[in-house]
Amino acid sequence: MAVRQPLVKALGAALVFAIALITVGLSAAADGPFTIVVRPVFVRLGIDVNIKLGSLHLHANWSALPPGASDDDAPPTKTPASGL
């Protein structure tokens, strides 16, 4: 029981810190030293997340569609009419 209370307080403090960091990053100027940019990508039904901390740039993306689900390489569903 003695370990539980400090652990809960530490987790609560970490949660508050993470929320504050995300809030500051999302509301910062694009050319600032720390920014977080979240962009929706409607074609892939996903999002792109860019995080910049000084000279460090991190990029992550997520899509609801599985990889390779585009129709670019799919064979045609109808054969084209010939001789008309």
N, C-alpha and C positions, 0 to 999 in steps of 0.2 A: 504494500500500500504506500510505503514511503517513496518508492521509485516512480509510481504511477503519476502522482501530481506534478512533479517537475517535467516528466516526459510529456504530459498533456499540455503544460504551459509552453514547452519548447516547440511542440508541433503547432500550437496556436500562433506563436510568434513567427514561425516559419511561414505559415499560411498568410498572415498579415503582411509580412515582408514580400512574399511572392506577388500578392495582389497589388501592393504599392508599386513594385518594380514593373509589372505589366502595365499598370495604369499610366505611369510616367513614360514608359516606352511607346505606348500607343498614342499619347497626346503630344509627344515631342516633335520638334521641327524636323523635316526630312534631312537637312544638312547638319543636324546636331551630332554630338559624339555618341549618343545612345538612342536608337530608334527601333521600333517594331512596326512593320507594315504588314497588314493582312489584306490580301486581294482575292475577291471571288473569281473563279474561272468557270464561266457558264458553259463553255464548250465541253469541258471534261467533267462538269458537275463536281467541282472541287474548290480548294483554296490553295493559295501560295502564301507562305509566311517568310518574310525577310527580317532578320535581326542584325543590326549593326552596332557594334561596341568598339569605338575607336577604329582601328584598322582591321578588326576582325569582322567578317561578314559571314553569316550563317543563312542558309536557305533550306526550307522544307516545303513539301507540297503533299497534298492528300487529294485523292479522287474517289468518287463513289463508283466509278467505272473500273473494271479490272484492266490491268495493263494489256495492250494489244486489242482493245475492244473497238478501235476505230475501224471504219469501213474502207480505208484507203487500199488495203491489199485484198479485200474480199472479192471473190469472183462475182460476175454479174448474175443477177437472179433471173433475167430473161435473156434469151439469145436474140441478137439483133436480126431484124427482118432482112432477107437478102433477095435481090432480083426485083425489088419494087421501085 
